Every structure is written in structure tokens, then in C-alpha cells.
Amino acid sequence: MKICGLQKTTLLDFPGHVAATVFTGGCNFRCPFCHNSELLEHDAQAAYTTDEILSFLSRRKGILEGVAITGGEPTLQPDLRDFLAAVREIGYRIKLDTNGYRPEVLRALCEEGLVDYVAMDIKTCKERYAEVSGIPFVMIEKIEESVEFLKAGVVPYEFRTTVVQELHTAEDFKRIGPWLQGCPRYFLQSFTDSGNVLQPGFTGCTKEELTSFLSLVKPYVGQAALRGVDG
């Protein structure tokens, strides 16, 4: 595992659980608004060994309840399955963040019982995925496969979209709603500039704009809400 970061305690990253967040290096997307741009390249420097993380988690057992695995894109890690199995053996619940571009890995981990909750990013509507994900050609069927697998309900999950003023329009959300129809949870979160964005010049949306976009998806999903928006 290429582990590039660790947040030792979070109340936000794994809904309902006190958790630690593990950041992996390398990603197969190049979203221009990515706020973890230092983790995108496959030569991103590891900050921890697997043994160091597992040792930390063992010491924190009884204080922490879960571990959130994010990135980068965790499903690119060749030893992700073994790492999750080791985390599970310690006794933790596991949340996986993913862009859904490796549906075969997502399916295998969930069906083996190594993941308790999945948060999958929906970058935009299918028609504009290449533009917003930052790669010239997107095999959208991979994203569709992950969406359909999660909708089958093997594990609890959510879909979420980070909204960027310069990249998203109402038309995108008019198309996202029918695509995700029947999912139990969908969240919108506004882009914020972390100071380490891949391409500068992007801005977030107002609460009013986000609420308007959310209203276009609400008729199709169970719970639809804004996340991380004040006021």
C-alpha cells in the first residue's frame, strides 16, 4: 500500500463513526478541481508503511470505530484487499471512497465483506464525464457498472458530487437524477480551494445555487442533502 497521509481522528469522513482516514497515492482521473493534487501521481511519496498504520490502528482500538480509505483512488492499490483484511481483523468497520472506475475491484471487495460503506463520486452527468474527470477518454460503462452494482444494495452506500461553479450547470443535474434513480443517499458538496488544487481558478457555489441543483435530483433519490454548507 502506498499510504501518503493519515488523519488520526475524524467525525466527518465515516458517517456515524469515530474514524481515522487513510490517504492512498495515485489516481486514474485528473479532475482539474482536485483538492488532493499531491496524491494524484503514481510517484507520490509514501508517508507511512502498512505496518505503521496497522500498528497505529491496533493501539487506537476502543477509541476509533472505523477506518475510511480515500485517495487518490484506493482501488488502484494492488494490495488493497490484504490491507482491508488486516484492518478488519483488528476489528474496524471500513468505508471506501472511490471514483468507481474499477468496478471489478469494488465488487470483489464488497462481496468478500471487506467494506461496510462506499462513497462513490459522481463527477457529473454521463455526457460530460471526460471533461470533468480530466482525462481525454472515459469508458463510461465502467462508471455505469459501479453505479448499478451499488444500487443492487450489496453494501450501504452514497453517491456524492462536488459542485464547481465553472464546471456544473442545472442541465447536468437534470441528467444525474434519472441516472441515479432509486439510490438511498445523494449529497452535494461545494468546491473549496484547499490551496493545493490541480488547476487554479475554480470557485464554489452559493447555498442557494446548490439547493437549486439538489432540487433537480431530489425526486429520484431517497435522501438528498447538502454537505459541508454553512447557513
LUMDOKOL-104535 format. One record per residue: residue number from 1; residue in one letter; x, y, z of N, C-alpha, C in turn. Coordinates in Angstrom, 2 decimals, padded with zeros to 5 digits. Example, Ala and Ser with C-alpha at 12.3 -4.5 7.8 and 13.67 -1.06 7.14 Angstrom:
   k r      nX      nY      nZ     caX     caY     caZ      cX      cY      cZ
   1 a  013.19 -005.69  007.80  012.30 -004.50  007.80  013.20 -003.30  007.80
   2 s  012.85 -002.25  007.08  013.67 -001.06  007.14  012.90  000.03  007.87
This chain:
   k r      nX      nY      nZ     caX     caY     caZ      cX      cY      cZ
   1 m  000.84 -001.19  000.00  000.00  000.00  000.00  000.88  001.25  000.00
   2 k  000.58  002.18 -000.89  001.25  003.48 -000.86  000.37  004.42 -000.06
   3 i  000.72  004.60  001.19 -000.07  005.41  002.11  000.62  006.76  002.26
   4 c -000.04  007.79  001.79  000.56  009.12  001.72  000.07  010.06  002.81
   5 g -000.91  009.64  003.57 -001.40  010.52  004.63 -002.30  009.78  005.60
   6 l -002.43  010.34  006.78 -003.28  009.76  007.83 -003.91  010.89  008.64
   7 q -005.22  010.89  008.70 -005.93  011.76  009.64 -006.32  010.87  010.81
   8 k -005.77  011.17  011.97 -005.86  010.23  013.07 -007.25  010.12  013.66
   9 t -008.02  011.20  013.58 -009.39  011.17  014.10 -010.28  012.06  013.26
  10 t -011.43  011.55  012.86 -012.42  012.35  012.14 -013.82  011.93  012.55
  11 l -014.70  012.91  012.65 -016.11  012.64  012.89 -016.92  012.82  011.62
  12 l -016.26  013.18  010.52 -016.96  013.54  009.29 -016.82  012.50  008.18
  13 d -015.68  011.84  008.09 -015.39  011.04  006.90 -016.14  009.71  006.85
  14 f -016.57  009.20  008.00 -017.29  007.92  008.05 -018.55  008.16  008.85
  15 p -019.67  008.42  008.17 -020.91  008.81  008.85 -021.28  007.87  010.00
  16 g -021.48  008.47  011.17 -021.92  007.69  012.32 -020.83  007.03  013.11
  17 h -019.57  007.27  012.73 -018.47  006.58  013.40 -017.30  007.52  013.65
  18 v -016.65  007.35  014.78 -015.37  007.99  015.02 -014.33  007.17  014.26
  19 a -013.59  007.82  013.39 -012.75  007.06  012.46 -011.40  007.73  012.25
  20 a -010.52  006.98  011.65 -009.28  007.50  011.08 -009.42  007.44  009.57
  21 t -008.74  008.35  008.89 -008.77  008.37  007.43 -007.37  008.10  006.88
  22 v -007.30  007.14  005.98 -006.04  006.76  005.34 -006.07  007.25  003.89
  23 f -005.04  007.98  003.48 -004.97  008.54  002.13 -003.95  007.74  001.31
  24 t -004.42  007.20  000.19 -003.53  006.45 -000.69 -003.07  007.33 -001.85
  25 g -001.96  006.95 -002.47 -001.39  007.74 -003.56 -001.70  007.14 -004.92
  26 g -001.87  008.02 -005.92 -002.14  007.58 -007.29 -003.61  007.65 -007.62
  27 c -003.92  008.16 -008.83 -005.31  008.24 -009.27 -005.37  008.08 -010.78
  28 n -006.48  007.49 -011.26 -006.67  007.32 -012.70 -007.48  008.46 -013.31
  29 f -007.91  009.43 -012.51 -008.56  010.64 -013.01 -007.64  011.84 -012.78
  30 r -007.94  012.92 -013.46 -007.21  014.17 -013.28 -008.22  015.32 -013.20
  31 c -009.16  015.20 -012.29 -010.18  016.23 -012.13 -009.48  017.58 -011.90
  32 p -009.74  018.56 -012.73 -008.99  019.81 -012.61 -009.19  020.52 -011.29
  33 f -010.29  020.24 -010.59 -010.58  020.88 -009.31 -010.14  020.05 -008.12
  34 c -009.39  018.97 -008.35 -008.99  018.06 -007.26 -008.23  018.83 -006.19
  35 h -008.64  018.65 -004.93 -008.00  019.35 -003.82 -006.91  018.53 -003.17
  36 n -006.71  017.30 -003.63 -005.61  016.45 -003.15 -004.63  016.19 -004.29
  37 s -004.25  017.24 -005.02 -003.46  017.04 -006.24 -002.10  016.42 -005.96
  38 e -001.59  016.57 -004.74 -000.30  015.97 -004.42 -000.37  014.45 -004.36
  39 l -001.58  013.90 -004.35 -001.74  012.45 -004.26 -002.04  011.81 -005.61
  40 l -002.12  012.59 -006.68 -002.60  012.06 -007.96 -001.58  011.17 -008.65
  41 e -000.34  011.59 -008.67  000.65  010.88 -009.46  001.06  009.57 -008.78
  42 h  001.40  008.59 -009.59  001.77  007.29 -009.05  003.12  007.32 -008.34
  43 d  003.90  008.38 -008.55  005.17  008.52 -007.83  005.02  009.37 -006.57
  44 a  003.77  009.61 -006.15  003.53  010.32 -004.90  004.27  009.60 -003.77
  45 q  004.87  010.37 -002.89  005.71  009.79 -001.85  004.89  009.21 -000.71
  46 a  005.20  007.98 -000.35  004.55  007.36  000.79  005.05  008.01  002.08
  47 a  004.13  008.21  003.01  004.49  008.80  004.29  004.49  007.78  005.42
  48 y  003.82  006.65  005.20  003.72  005.61  006.22  003.85  004.25  005.55
  49 t  004.36  003.30  006.30  004.32  001.92  005.85  003.00  001.30  006.30
  50 t  002.65  000.20  005.66  001.45 -000.51  006.06  001.53 -000.94  007.52
  51 d  002.70 -001.42  007.93  002.86 -001.88  009.30  002.67 -000.73  010.29
  52 e  003.13  000.46  009.94  002.95  001.62  010.83  001.47  001.95  011.00
  53 i  000.72  001.88  009.92 -000.71  002.18  010.01 -001.44  001.13  010.81
  54 l -001.14 -000.12  010.56 -001.80 -001.20  011.30 -001.46 -001.14  012.78
  55 s -000.22 -000.78  013.08  000.19 -000.64  014.49 -000.58  000.50  015.15
  56 f -000.71  001.62  014.45 -001.48  002.74  014.97 -002.92  002.33  015.23
  57 l -003.53  001.65  014.27 -004.92  001.24  014.42 -005.09  000.26  015.58
  58 s -004.14 -000.60  015.77 -004.21 -001.55  016.89 -004.18 -000.81  018.22
  59 r -003.35  000.22  018.32 -003.24  001.00  019.55 -004.51  001.80  019.82
  60 r -005.21  002.18  018.78 -006.38  003.05  018.91 -007.69  002.27  019.01
  61 k -007.60  000.97  018.99 -008.81  000.16  019.10 -009.51  000.46  020.42
  62 g -010.81  000.67  020.35 -011.56  001.05  021.52 -011.82  002.54  021.58
  63 i -010.99  003.31  020.86 -011.20  004.75  020.72 -011.83  005.04  019.37
  64 l -011.23  004.47  018.34 -011.77  004.59  016.99 -012.72  003.42  016.72
  65 e -013.68  003.67  015.83 -014.64  002.63  015.44 -014.46  002.19  014.00
  66 g -013.93  003.09  013.17 -013.85  002.78  011.75 -012.63  003.38  011.10
  67 v -012.41  002.95  009.86 -011.32  003.47  009.04 -011.89  003.83  007.67
  68 a -011.66  005.06  007.24 -012.05  005.50  005.90 -010.82  005.45  005.00
  69 i -010.97  004.81  003.85 -009.87  004.69  002.89 -010.18  005.60  001.71
  70 t -009.30  006.56  001.46 -009.54  007.52  000.39 -008.25  007.76 -000.37
  71 g -008.23  008.77 -001.22 -007.03  008.97 -002.02 -006.91  010.39 -002.51
  72 g -006.38  010.45 -003.77 -006.11  009.38 -004.73 -007.32  008.48 -004.93
  73 e -007.01  007.36 -005.60 -008.02  006.34 -005.85 -007.56  005.02 -005.24
  74 p -008.16  004.61 -004.10 -007.68  003.42 -003.39 -007.71  002.14 -004.20
  75 t -008.66  001.99 -005.12 -008.78  000.71 -005.83 -007.62  000.44 -006.78
  76 l -006.74  001.42 -006.97 -005.53  001.20 -007.77 -004.45  000.46 -006.99
  77 q -004.57  000.39 -005.68 -003.54 -000.24 -004.86 -003.61 -001.76 -005.01
  78 p -002.53 -002.39 -005.47 -002.59 -003.83 -005.72 -002.80 -004.67 -004.47
  79 d -002.42 -004.14 -003.31 -002.57 -004.90 -002.08 -003.68 -004.34 -001.19
  80 l -004.64 -003.65 -001.81 -005.73 -003.08 -001.04 -006.52 -004.16 -000.32
  81 r -006.78 -005.25 -001.00 -007.59 -006.31 -000.39 -006.92 -006.84  000.88
  82 d -005.61 -007.07  000.83 -004.90 -007.59  002.00 -004.90 -006.57  003.13
  83 f -004.76 -005.30  002.78 -004.77 -004.25  003.80 -006.13 -004.18  004.49
  84 l -007.20 -004.20  003.70 -008.54 -004.15  004.30 -008.79 -005.38  005.18
  85 a -008.31 -006.53  004.74 -008.47 -007.74  005.55 -007.76 -007.60  006.89
  86 a -006.58 -006.98  006.88 -005.83 -006.78  008.12 -006.54 -005.77  009.03
  87 v -007.10 -004.72  008.44 -007.86 -003.73  009.22 -009.10 -004.38  009.82
  88 r -009.76 -005.21  009.03 -010.95 -005.91  009.51 -010.58 -006.85  010.67
  89 e -009.44 -007.50  010.57 -009.03 -008.44  011.61 -008.80 -007.73  012.94
  90 i -008.36 -006.48  012.89 -008.19 -005.72  014.12 -009.55 -005.43  014.76
  91 g -010.58 -005.34  013.92 -011.93 -005.15  014.44 -012.63 -003.89  014.01
  92 y -012.13 -003.26  012.94 -012.70 -001.99  012.49 -013.73 -002.17  011.39
  93 r -014.69 -001.23  011.38 -015.55 -001.07  010.22 -014.80 -000.25  009.17
  94 i -015.15 -000.46  007.90 -014.36  000.13  006.81 -015.26  000.86  005.83
  95 k -014.88  002.09  005.53 -015.53  002.88  004.48 -014.54  003.07  003.35
  96 l -015.02  002.91  002.13 -014.18  003.08  000.94 -014.71  004.24  000.10
  97 d -013.83  005.20 -000.19 -014.13  006.26 -001.15 -013.58  005.85 -002.51
  98 t -014.36  006.04 -003.56 -013.91  005.61 -004.89 -014.54  006.46 -005.98
  99 n -013.84  006.54 -007.11 -014.43  007.18 -008.28 -015.19  006.19 -009.15
 100 g -015.14  004.90 -008.78 -015.93  003.90 -009.48 -015.36  003.41 -010.79
 101 y -014.11  003.76 -011.08 -013.56  003.41 -012.39 -012.94  002.02 -012.43
 102 r -012.95  001.32 -011.31 -012.50 -000.07 -011.28 -013.62 -000.92 -010.65
 103 p -014.70 -001.11 -011.39 -015.86 -001.79 -010.82 -015.57 -003.21 -010.37
 104 e -014.63 -003.87 -011.04 -014.32 -005.25 -010.68 -013.69 -005.32 -009.29
 105 v -012.88 -004.33 -008.94 -012.26 -004.29 -007.61 -013.32 -003.95 -006.56
 106 l -014.13 -002.96 -006.85 -015.21 -002.58 -005.94 -016.10 -003.76 -005.64
 107 r -016.51 -004.47 -006.67 -017.40 -005.61 -006.49 -016.74 -006.69 -005.63
 108 a -015.48 -007.01 -005.92 -014.80 -008.09 -005.20 -014.66 -007.75 -003.71
 109 l -014.29 -006.53 -003.40 -014.11 -006.14 -002.00 -015.43 -006.18 -001.24
 110 c -016.48 -005.69 -001.87 -017.78 -005.68 -001.21 -018.33 -007.09 -001.03
 111 e -018.22 -007.90 -002.06 -018.78 -009.25 -001.98 -018.01 -010.13 -001.01
 112 e -016.74 -009.77 -000.76 -015.96 -010.53  000.22 -016.23 -010.05  001.65
 113 g -017.00 -008.99  001.78 -017.34 -008.50  003.10 -016.27 -007.64  003.75
 114 l -015.41 -007.02  002.93 -014.32 -006.22  003.45 -014.64 -004.73  003.51
 115 v -015.82 -004.36  003.06 -016.23 -002.95  003.06 -017.63 -002.85  003.66
 116 d -017.80 -001.88  004.56 -019.10 -001.69  005.21 -019.89 -000.54  004.61
 117 y -019.19  000.38  003.95 -019.87  001.56  003.40 -019.02  002.09  002.25
 118 v -019.69  002.48  001.17 -019.00  003.02 -000.01 -019.52  004.42 -000.29
 119 a -018.61  005.34 -000.52 -018.96  006.68 -001.03 -018.36  006.80 -002.41
 120 m -019.22  006.89 -003.42 -018.75  006.98 -004.80 -019.02  008.37 -005.35
 121 d -017.97  008.95 -005.90 -018.10  010.26 -006.52 -018.80  010.15 -007.87
 122 i -019.78  010.98 -008.07 -020.40  011.16 -009.38 -019.92  012.52 -009.88
 123 k -019.02  012.50 -010.84 -018.36  013.75 -011.24 -019.34  014.71 -011.92
 124 t -020.20  014.18 -012.74 -021.19  014.97 -013.46 -022.10  014.01 -014.20
 125 c -022.90  014.50 -015.14 -023.73  013.62 -015.96 -022.82  012.80 -016.89
 126 k -023.35  011.71 -017.37 -022.55  010.80 -018.20 -021.97  011.48 -019.43
 127 e -022.74  012.40 -020.00 -022.34  013.02 -021.26 -021.10  013.91 -021.12
 128 r -020.79  014.36 -019.90 -019.68  015.31 -019.70 -018.58  014.74 -018.81
 129 y -018.57  013.42 -018.64 -017.64  012.83 -017.68 -016.18  013.07 -018.05
 130 a -015.84  012.97 -019.32 -014.44  013.16 -019.73 -013.96  014.55 -019.37
 131 e -014.77  015.54 -019.63 -014.40  016.93 -019.35 -014.14  017.16 -017.86
 132 v -015.05  016.68 -017.03 -014.96  016.99 -015.60 -013.97  016.08 -014.88
 133 s -013.75  014.88 -015.38 -012.77  013.98 -014.76 -011.35  014.25 -015.25
 134 g -011.21  015.05 -016.28 -009.88  015.49 -016.69 -009.08  014.51 -017.49
 135 i -009.70  013.47 -018.04 -008.98  012.54 -018.91 -009.67  012.54 -020.27
 136 p -008.89  012.39 -021.35 -009.44  012.60 -022.70 -010.56  011.64 -023.07
 137 f -010.47  010.40 -022.57 -011.47  009.41 -022.95 -011.88  008.63 -021.72
 138 v -013.14  008.65 -021.40 -013.67  007.91 -020.25 -014.49  006.75 -020.76
 139 m -014.19  005.56 -020.26 -015.04  004.40 -020.54 -016.22  004.47 -019.57
 140 i -017.25  005.20 -019.97 -018.35  005.49 -019.07 -019.06  004.23 -018.61
 141 e -018.91  003.15 -019.37 -019.54  001.90 -018.94 -018.95  001.39 -017.63
 142 k -017.70  001.74 -017.33 -017.12  001.35 -016.04 -017.82  002.09 -014.90
 143 i -018.06  003.36 -015.08 -018.78  004.13 -014.08 -020.20  003.58 -013.92
 144 e -020.84  003.31 -015.04 -022.20  002.77 -015.01 -022.24  001.43 -014.28
 145 e -021.24  000.59 -014.50 -021.20 -000.72 -013.84 -021.11 -000.56 -012.32
 146 s -020.27  000.37 -011.87 -020.16  000.60 -010.43 -021.45  001.15 -009.85
 147 v -022.08  002.07 -010.57 -023.35  002.63 -010.12 -024.39  001.52 -009.97
 148 e -024.51  000.68 -010.97 -025.52 -000.38 -010.93 -025.21 -001.41 -009.86
 149 f -023.93 -001.71 -009.66 -023.58 -002.65 -008.60 -023.99 -002.10 -007.24
 150 l -023.67 -000.85 -006.97 -024.04 -000.26 -005.69 -025.55 -000.19 -005.52
 151 k -026.24  000.15 -006.57 -027.71  000.23 -006.49 -028.34 -001.12 -006.18
 152 a -027.62 -002.20 -006.42 -028.14 -003.53 -006.10 -028.18 -003.77 -004.59
 153 g -027.47 -002.94 -003.81 -027.63 -002.98 -002.37 -026.78 -003.99 -001.62
 154 v -025.66 -004.40 -002.20 -024.79 -005.35 -001.50 -024.23 -004.75 -000.22
 155 v -023.89 -003.45 -000.27 -023.41 -002.74  000.92 -024.12 -001.38  000.98
 156 p -024.23 -000.78  002.16 -024.73  000.59  002.24 -023.79  001.53  001.48
 157 y -024.36  002.56  000.88 -023.54  003.43  000.03 -024.19  004.79 -000.11
 158 e -023.39  005.71 -000.65 -023.90  007.01 -001.05 -023.23  007.42 -002.36
 159 f -023.91  008.26 -003.10 -023.31  008.97 -004.22 -023.16  010.43 -003.81
 160 r -022.15  011.08 -004.36 -021.92  012.47 -004.00 -021.26  013.20 -005.16
 161 t -021.53  014.48 -005.26 -020.97  015.31 -006.32 -020.39  016.57 -005.71
 162 t -019.13  016.86 -006.04 -018.53  018.14 -005.68 -018.85  019.13 -006.79
 163 v -019.50  020.22 -006.43 -020.03  021.15 -007.42 -019.07  022.33 -007.59
 164 v -018.72  022.60 -008.85 -017.79  023.67 -009.19 -018.52  024.68 -010.07
 165 q -018.45  025.94 -009.70 -019.17  026.98 -010.42 -018.89  026.94 -011.93
 166 e -017.63  026.73 -012.28 -017.22  026.81 -013.68 -017.47  025.52 -014.46
 167 l -017.84  024.44 -013.79 -017.96  023.14 -014.46 -019.36  022.54 -014.45
 168 h -020.21  022.97 -013.55 -021.52  022.33 -013.42 -022.65  023.30 -013.72
 169 t -023.70  022.76 -014.34 -024.89  023.54 -014.67 -026.14  022.77 -014.24
 170 a -027.27  023.43 -014.26 -028.52  022.77 -013.92 -028.79  021.59 -014.85
 171 e -028.40  021.72 -016.11 -028.64  020.63 -017.07 -027.95  019.35 -016.64
 172 d -026.77  019.47 -016.03 -026.06  018.27 -015.55 -026.91  017.53 -014.52
 173 f -027.51  018.25 -013.60 -028.27  017.61 -012.53 -029.63  017.10 -013.00
 174 k -030.15  017.70 -014.04 -031.36  017.15 -014.66 -031.10  015.76 -015.23
 175 r -029.85  015.51 -015.63 -029.49  014.20 -016.18 -029.01  013.23 -015.10
 176 i -028.38  013.77 -014.06 -027.88  012.91 -012.98 -029.04  012.25 -012.23
 177 g -030.11  012.97 -011.98 -031.23  012.43 -011.22 -031.77  011.12 -011.79
 178 p -032.21  011.10 -013.06 -032.73  009.85 -013.62 -031.69  008.73 -013.65
 179 w -030.42  009.09 -013.83 -029.36  008.08 -013.86 -029.25  007.36 -012.51
 180 l -029.35  008.10 -011.43 -029.16  007.53 -010.10 -030.47  007.11 -009.44
 181 q -031.53  007.10 -010.19 -032.86  006.84 -009.63 -032.87  005.60 -008.74
 182 g -033.42  005.79 -007.53 -033.55  004.68 -006.59 -032.44  004.59 -005.57
 183 c -031.38  005.38 -005.70 -030.32  005.31 -004.71 -030.81  005.92 -003.40
 184 p -030.31  005.42 -002.26 -030.85  005.88 -000.97 -030.30  007.22 -000.50
 185 r -029.07  007.58 -000.91 -028.43  008.79 -000.39 -027.62  009.46 -001.49
 186 y -027.84  010.76 -001.64 -027.08  011.56 -002.60 -026.78  012.91 -001.98
 187 f -025.52  013.31 -002.05 -025.09  014.55 -001.41 -024.40  015.46 -002.41
 188 l -024.65  016.74 -002.25 -023.91  017.77 -002.98 -023.00  018.48 -002.00
 189 q -021.77  018.69 -002.40 -020.83  019.46 -001.59 -020.16  020.48 -002.51
 190 s -020.01  021.69 -002.02 -019.43  022.74 -002.84 -017.92  022.65 -002.87
 191 f -017.34  022.92 -004.02 -015.89  023.00 -004.15 -015.35  024.07 -003.20
 192 t -014.24  023.73 -002.54 -013.50  024.71 -001.76 -012.04  024.62 -002.16
 193 d -011.39  025.75 -002.25 -009.99  025.79 -002.67 -009.10  025.45 -001.48
 194 s -008.46  024.29 -001.54 -007.60  023.83 -000.45 -006.23  024.48 -000.48
 195 g -005.93  025.21 -001.57 -004.60  025.74 -001.75 -003.69  024.78 -002.48
 196 n -004.19  023.59 -002.76 -003.39  022.58 -003.46 -004.21  021.98 -004.61
 197 v -005.02  022.83 -005.26 -005.89  022.37 -006.34 -005.06  022.13 -007.60
 198 l -005.44  021.12 -008.37 -004.66  020.76 -009.55 -004.57  021.93 -010.54
 199 q -005.70  022.56 -010.82 -005.71  023.73 -011.69 -006.38  024.88 -010.95
 200 p -005.72  026.01 -010.79 -006.33  027.13 -010.07 -007.42  027.80 -010.88
 201 g -008.21  028.62 -010.19 -009.20  029.43 -010.88 -010.63  028.98 -010.73
 202 f -010.87  027.95 -009.94 -012.24  027.46 -009.74 -012.84  028.07 -008.49
 203 t -014.15  028.14 -008.48 -014.87  028.68 -007.33 -016.03  027.76 -006.97
 204 g -016.48  027.88 -005.73 -017.61  027.10 -005.27 -018.92  027.79 -005.60
 205 c -020.01  027.17 -005.19 -021.35  027.70 -005.44 -021.95  028.20 -004.13
 206 t -022.93  029.06 -004.25 -023.66  029.53 -003.08 -024.60  028.43 -002.59
 207 k -025.07  028.59 -001.36 -026.04  027.64 -000.83 -027.30  027.63 -001.68
 208 e -027.70  028.79 -002.16 -028.90  028.89 -002.99 -028.72  028.13 -004.30
 209 e -027.56  028.25 -004.90 -027.29  027.53 -006.15 -027.29  026.03 -005.91
 210 l -026.64  025.60 -004.84 -026.59  024.17 -004.52 -027.98  023.62 -004.25
 211 t -028.78  024.39 -003.51 -030.14  023.95 -003.20 -030.97  023.80 -004.48
 212 s -030.75  024.71 -005.41 -031.46  024.63 -006.69 -031.06  023.38 -007.46
 213 f -029.76  023.08 -007.49 -029.29  021.87 -008.17 -029.85  020.62 -007.48
 214 l -029.83  020.65 -006.14 -030.30  019.48 -005.38 -031.77  019.20 -005.66
 215 s -032.55  020.25 -005.84 -033.98  020.07 -006.09 -034.25  019.30 -007.38
 216 l -033.31  019.34 -008.30 -033.47  018.63 -009.57 -033.24  017.13 -009.42
 217 v -032.50  016.74 -008.38 -032.19  015.33 -008.15 -033.11  014.70 -007.11
 218 k -033.63  015.51 -006.20 -034.42  015.00 -005.07 -035.56  014.06 -005.47
 219 p -036.29  014.33 -006.56 -037.41  013.43 -006.89 -036.99  012.00 -007.20
 220 y -035.71  011.77 -007.43 -035.26  010.46 -007.90 -034.57  009.62 -006.82
 221 v -034.24  010.23 -005.68 -033.42  009.53 -004.69 -034.12  009.56 -003.34
 222 g -033.62  008.73 -002.42 -034.22  008.66 -001.10 -033.93  009.90 -000.27
 223 q -032.69  010.04  000.17 -032.25  011.22  000.90 -031.34  012.05  000.01
 224 a -031.65  013.31 -000.13 -030.80  014.22 -000.90 -030.51  015.43 -000.03
 225 a -029.23  015.74  000.15 -028.88  016.80  001.09 -027.59  017.48  000.68
 226 l -027.40  018.68  001.23 -026.15  019.39  001.09 -025.22  018.93  002.20
 227 r -023.93  018.93  001.91 -022.95  018.54  002.92 -021.86  019.61  003.01
 228 g -021.53  019.96  004.26 -020.45  020.92  004.46 -020.78  022.33  004.05
 229 v -022.07  022.67  004.09 -022.51  024.01  003.67 -023.07  024.73  004.89
 230 d -022.50  025.88  005.19 -022.94  026.63  006.37 -024.21  027.44  006.06
 231 g -024.92  027.76  007.10 -026.08  028.64  006.94 -027.37  027.91  006.68
